[in-house]
Amino acid sequence: MAIPDYQTLMLPLLMKAAEKEIRVPEIRDDIANEFGLTVEEKEQLLKSGTQRVLDNRLHWAKIYLSKAGLVVTPTRGRFVATSQGRALLAENPIRIDNELLSRYPSFMSFVSGRASSAGAVELTSEEKTNISETKATPEEQIESAFHDLQTSLRSEVIQRILQNSSSFFERVIIDLLVAMGYGGTRTDAATHLGRSGDGGIDGVINEDPLGLDRVYVQAKRYAEGTNVGRPEVQAFVGSLVGLGASKGVFVTTSEFSIHAKDFVKNLPQRVVLIDGRTLAELMIEHRVGVRTSRSIEFKRLDEDFFLEED
C-alpha cells in the first residue's frame, strides 16, 4: 500500500490526539501499521532526502488540523485535541480532509492567506478546487516542481551540446573538470585536453596542481539512443593499460550499455563512466553552462526562540 496523503492522515492523527497529549514520533509507527506500510515505505525519503515522507505528511496533517482549531500545541512538539476537535470526532466522520475543514473560518483564512473581521472568508471556485484536490504537502509540491525544472534543464543542456561542435564539447569538459577542481586553471587544462587524439585517449588532466597524478579522458558526443557499448570502453581501458595509467573518465552525451557498466566494475584501474544525465547534473551543480535565474529562501519557525525560561 502506498503512503497515505496528508489529508487521509488527519482522522487517525486527530483520534490519537483525542486520547492524550502526544508527539508525532510517538504515534508514527502505530499509524504506519494501521495502513499496513512496509519498512521501506516507513523510511522512504522526500526527493531532497531531508525528511521521511510519512513524517512530512503527518507534520502537515497536524498543521492543517491546528489551523482549523481541532488540535492545539500546549508545549513544544506536543499537541492534543481541542473541544472542537473532540466534537468533530463525535460526529463519527469517515474521513477528515480539506473540504471538511473548510467549515472552520480559521482554516479558510489560513489556506486563502486572507483575514476577515467577520470571521468568514469567501474563496473563488479555483481556490476551492485546489483546496479539495491537493494531495501533496507544500514540501512535496515544491520538490515536484523543482524536479520537473531540473529534468527540463538537463534535457536542454544536452541538446545544446549536441547542437554544437565536437571542439565545443571538449571545452565543456574542460570547464566542468576545472570547476570540479581538476586541471588547475582553465588554460592549464586546455593545454592537455584534445592533444592526445590517438590510442583511445582524448585528453589528460592533472588531478593535482603539481601534476603528480593524472586522469585520462575519453569523450563521445552521441545522440540520444546511441549508447556507448563495452567494446568502446574496453578500448579506452586498453589505452590506459598501455600508458600505465590507473584513472580514467569516459564521458558521453548519451548512455552506457549494461555490458559497458559491468565491465568497469572489477577493473584494477579506476574508470568512471559519466553519461548524459550525470554530465548535465554535474554541469548544473558546478554552474557550467547554466546560471541562477532566481533564488528562493524558505524559512522555518525557530522553536528555541519562543521558549521562555522558567
C-alpha positions as CSV (number, residue, x, y, z in Angstrom):
1,M,0.0,0.0,0.0
2,A,1.2,3.5,-0.8
3,I,2.0,6.0,1.9
4,P,-1.3,7.8,2.6
5,D,-1.5,11.5,1.7
6,Y,-1.7,14.1,4.5
7,Q,-5.5,14.5,4.2
8,T,-6.0,10.8,4.8
9,L,-3.8,11.0,7.9
10,M,-5.9,13.8,9.5
11,L,-8.5,11.5,11.0
12,P,-6.2,8.9,12.7
13,L,-4.0,11.7,13.9
14,L,-6.9,13.6,15.5
15,M,-8.1,10.3,17.1
16,K,-4.7,9.8,18.6
17,A,-4.6,13.4,19.9
18,A,-8.1,12.9,21.5
19,E,-6.7,10.1,23.6
20,K,-3.8,12.1,25.2
21,E,-1.2,14.8,24.6
22,I,1.2,13.4,22.0
23,R,4.1,14.0,19.7
24,V,4.3,12.8,16.0
25,P,7.3,10.5,16.6
26,E,5.4,8.7,19.4
27,I,2.5,7.6,17.1
28,R,4.1,7.4,13.6
29,D,4.7,3.6,13.9
30,D,1.2,2.9,15.1
31,I,-0.3,4.9,12.2
32,A,2.1,3.3,9.7
33,N,0.9,-0.1,11.0
34,E,-2.7,0.9,10.7
35,F,-2.1,1.5,7.0
36,G,0.0,-1.6,6.5
37,L,3.1,0.2,5.4
38,T,6.3,-1.7,4.8
39,V,9.6,-0.9,6.4
40,E,10.7,0.6,3.1
41,E,7.6,2.8,2.9
42,K,8.1,3.9,6.5
43,E,11.7,5.0,5.7
44,Q,11.0,6.5,2.3
45,L,12.5,10.0,2.0
46,L,11.4,13.1,0.1
47,K,13.2,13.6,-3.2
48,S,15.5,16.1,-1.4
49,G,16.4,13.4,1.1
50,T,15.9,15.8,4.0
51,Q,12.9,14.1,5.7
52,R,10.8,10.9,5.6
53,V,7.7,11.2,3.5
54,L,5.5,9.8,6.3
55,D,6.9,12.3,8.9
56,N,6.4,15.2,6.5
57,R,2.8,14.2,5.8
58,L,2.0,13.7,9.5
59,H,3.5,17.1,10.2
60,W,1.3,18.8,7.7
61,A,-1.8,16.9,8.8
62,K,-1.1,18.3,12.3
63,I,-0.7,21.8,11.0
64,Y,-3.9,21.7,9.0
65,L,-5.8,20.3,12.0
66,S,-4.4,23.1,14.2
67,K,-5.3,25.8,11.7
68,A,-8.9,24.6,11.9
69,G,-8.7,24.7,15.7
70,L,-9.0,21.0,16.1
71,V,-5.7,20.5,17.9
72,V,-3.6,22.8,20.0
73,T,0.1,22.7,20.9
74,P,0.4,23.3,24.7
75,T,4.2,22.7,24.7
76,R,6.9,22.4,22.1
77,G,6.4,19.5,19.8
78,R,3.3,18.2,21.6
79,F,-0.3,18.5,20.6
80,V,-3.7,17.5,21.9
81,A,-7.3,17.6,20.5
82,T,-9.4,20.6,21.4
83,S,-13.0,20.5,22.5
84,Q,-13.8,21.5,18.9
85,G,-11.7,18.5,17.6
86,R,-13.5,16.1,20.0
87,A,-16.9,17.5,18.9
88,L,-15.9,16.7,15.3
89,L,-14.9,13.1,16.2
90,A,-18.3,12.7,18.0
91,E,-19.9,13.1,14.5
92,N,-18.1,9.9,13.5
93,P,-16.6,11.2,10.3
94,I,-15.4,8.6,7.8
95,R,-12.7,10.9,6.7
96,I,-11.3,14.4,7.6
97,D,-10.0,16.3,4.6
98,N,-9.6,19.9,3.4
99,E,-13.2,20.0,2.2
100,L,-14.5,19.1,5.7
101,L,-12.1,21.6,7.3
102,S,-13.5,24.4,5.1
103,R,-16.4,24.7,7.6
104,Y,-14.0,26.3,10.0
105,P,-13.3,30.1,9.4
106,S,-9.8,29.9,10.8
107,F,-8.8,27.2,8.3
108,M,-10.3,29.1,5.4
109,S,-8.3,32.2,6.4
110,F,-5.1,30.1,6.6
111,V,-5.4,28.4,3.2
112,S,-6.5,31.7,1.5
113,G,-4.0,33.9,3.2
114,R,-6.7,36.4,3.8
115,A,-8.1,37.5,7.2
116,S,-11.7,38.6,7.7
117,S,-13.1,40.7,10.5
118,A,-16.4,38.9,10.0
119,G,-14.7,35.5,10.6
120,A,-15.8,34.1,7.2
121,V,-13.7,34.0,4.0
122,E,-15.2,33.6,0.6
123,L,-13.0,31.6,-1.8
124,T,-13.0,31.5,-5.6
125,S,-14.1,28.4,-7.3
126,E,-10.5,27.8,-8.3
127,E,-9.3,28.1,-4.7
128,K,-12.0,25.7,-3.6
129,T,-10.9,23.1,-6.2
130,N,-7.2,23.5,-5.2
131,I,-8.0,23.0,-1.5
132,S,-10.1,19.9,-2.0
133,E,-7.9,18.2,-4.7
134,T,-4.4,19.0,-3.3
135,K,-2.9,15.7,-2.0
136,A,0.7,16.7,-1.8
137,T,2.2,18.6,1.1
138,P,3.8,22.0,0.4
139,E,7.3,20.5,0.5
140,E,6.2,17.7,-1.9
141,Q,4.7,20.3,-4.3
142,I,7.9,22.4,-4.2
143,E,10.2,19.3,-4.7
144,S,8.0,18.1,-7.5
145,A,8.2,21.4,-9.3
146,F,11.9,21.6,-8.7
147,H,12.3,18.0,-10.1
148,D,10.4,19.0,-13.2
149,L,12.5,22.1,-13.7
150,Q,15.7,20.1,-13.3
151,T,14.6,17.4,-15.7
152,S,13.8,20.0,-18.3
153,L,17.1,21.8,-17.7
154,R,19.1,18.6,-18.0
155,S,17.5,17.9,-21.4
156,E,18.1,21.4,-22.6
157,V,21.8,21.2,-21.6
158,I,22.4,18.0,-23.5
159,Q,20.5,19.3,-26.6
160,R,22.6,22.4,-26.7
161,I,25.8,20.4,-26.5
162,L,24.7,18.2,-29.4
163,Q,23.8,21.3,-31.5
164,N,27.5,22.5,-31.2
165,S,30.7,21.1,-32.5
166,S,33.0,18.4,-31.1
167,S,35.5,21.0,-30.1
168,F,32.8,22.8,-28.1
169,F,32.1,19.5,-26.3
170,E,35.8,19.4,-25.4
171,R,35.6,22.9,-24.0
172,V,32.5,21.8,-21.9
173,I,34.5,19.0,-20.4
174,I,37.5,21.4,-19.7
175,D,35.2,23.9,-17.9
176,L,33.5,21.1,-15.9
177,L,36.7,19.5,-14.8
178,V,38.2,22.8,-13.8
179,A,35.0,23.7,-11.9
180,M,35.2,20.4,-10.1
181,G,38.8,21.2,-9.0
182,Y,40.8,19.3,-11.6
183,G,43.4,20.6,-14.1
184,G,44.4,23.7,-12.2
185,T,43.3,26.7,-14.3
186,R,41.2,26.5,-17.5
187,T,44.4,27.4,-19.5
188,D,46.4,24.6,-18.0
189,A,43.5,22.1,-18.6
190,A,43.1,23.3,-22.2
191,T,46.8,22.6,-23.0
192,H,46.2,18.9,-22.2
193,L,42.7,18.0,-23.3
194,G,42.4,17.4,-27.0
195,R,46.1,17.0,-27.7
196,S,46.1,13.2,-27.5
197,G,43.6,12.0,-30.1
198,D,45.1,8.6,-30.6
199,G,45.1,5.3,-28.7
200,G,41.5,5.9,-27.4
201,I,42.5,8.9,-25.3
202,D,41.1,12.3,-25.9
203,G,42.9,14.2,-23.2
204,V,44.9,14.2,-20.0
205,I,44.0,16.3,-16.9
206,N,46.2,16.8,-13.9
207,E,44.4,15.6,-10.8
208,D,46.6,17.8,-8.6
209,P,48.3,21.2,-9.2
210,L,51.8,19.6,-9.4
211,G,50.7,17.0,-12.0
212,L,51.8,14.1,-9.7
213,D,48.7,12.2,-10.7
214,R,46.7,12.3,-13.9
215,V,43.3,11.5,-15.2
216,Y,42.8,10.3,-18.8
217,V,39.7,11.4,-20.6
218,Q,37.6,10.0,-23.4
219,A,34.7,11.9,-24.8
220,K,31.9,10.7,-27.1
221,R,29.3,13.1,-28.3
222,Y,26.4,10.7,-29.3
223,A,22.8,11.5,-29.9
224,E,20.2,10.0,-27.6
225,G,19.6,6.3,-28.3
226,T,23.1,5.7,-29.5
227,N,24.7,4.1,-26.4
228,V,28.4,3.5,-25.7
229,G,29.0,-0.2,-25.6
230,R,31.6,-2.4,-24.0
231,P,34.0,-2.5,-27.0
232,E,34.5,1.3,-26.8
233,V,35.0,1.3,-23.1
234,Q,37.3,-1.7,-23.3
235,A,39.4,0.1,-25.9
236,F,39.7,3.0,-23.6
237,V,40.8,0.8,-20.7
238,G,43.3,-0.9,-23.0
239,S,44.8,2.5,-23.8
240,L,45.0,3.2,-20.0
241,V,46.9,0.0,-19.5
242,G,49.3,0.8,-22.4
243,L,50.0,4.2,-20.8
244,G,50.5,2.7,-17.3
245,A,47.6,4.9,-16.2
246,S,45.3,4.0,-13.3
247,K,42.5,6.5,-13.6
248,G,40.2,7.4,-16.5
249,V,36.9,9.2,-17.1
250,F,34.7,8.3,-20.1
251,V,32.1,11.0,-20.9
252,T,29.2,10.7,-23.3
253,T,26.1,12.7,-24.0
254,S,24.1,9.5,-24.4
255,E,24.2,6.4,-22.2
256,F,26.3,3.4,-21.5
257,S,25.1,-0.1,-22.1
258,I,24.7,-2.6,-19.2
259,H,27.7,-4.6,-20.5
260,A,29.9,-1.4,-20.5
261,K,28.9,-0.7,-16.9
262,D,29.5,-4.2,-15.8
263,F,32.9,-4.3,-17.5
264,V,34.4,-1.4,-15.4
265,K,33.1,-2.7,-12.0
266,N,36.1,-5.1,-11.2
267,L,38.9,-3.4,-13.1
268,P,42.3,-2.7,-11.3
269,Q,42.0,0.7,-13.0
270,R,39.6,3.3,-11.6
271,V,37.3,4.1,-14.5
272,V,34.4,6.5,-14.1
273,L,31.6,6.5,-16.7
274,I,29.7,9.8,-17.0
275,D,26.5,9.5,-19.1
276,G,24.5,12.4,-20.4
277,R,22.2,12.7,-17.4
278,T,25.1,12.7,-15.0
279,L,27.0,15.2,-17.2
280,A,24.1,17.6,-17.2
281,E,23.7,17.2,-13.4
282,L,27.3,17.9,-12.8
283,M,27.2,21.0,-15.1
284,I,24.2,22.3,-13.2
285,E,25.7,21.6,-9.8
286,H,29.0,23.3,-10.7
287,R,27.3,26.1,-12.7
288,V,28.8,25.2,-16.1
289,G,26.6,26.4,-18.9
290,V,23.9,27.5,-16.6
291,R,23.3,30.5,-14.3
292,T,21.0,31.3,-11.5
293,S,17.7,32.8,-12.6
294,R,16.2,33.3,-9.2
295,S,16.9,32.2,-5.6
296,I,14.1,31.4,-3.2
297,E,14.8,31.1,0.5
298,F,12.4,29.1,2.7
299,K,12.3,29.7,6.4
300,R,11.1,27.5,9.3
301,L,9.9,28.5,12.7
302,D,12.7,28.7,15.3
303,E,11.2,26.8,18.2
304,D,14.1,27.7,20.5
305,F,13.4,31.4,20.1
306,F,9.9,31.0,21.5
307,L,10.9,29.0,24.6
308,E,10.7,31.1,27.8
309,E,13.0,30.4,30.7
310,D,11.4,29.4,34.0
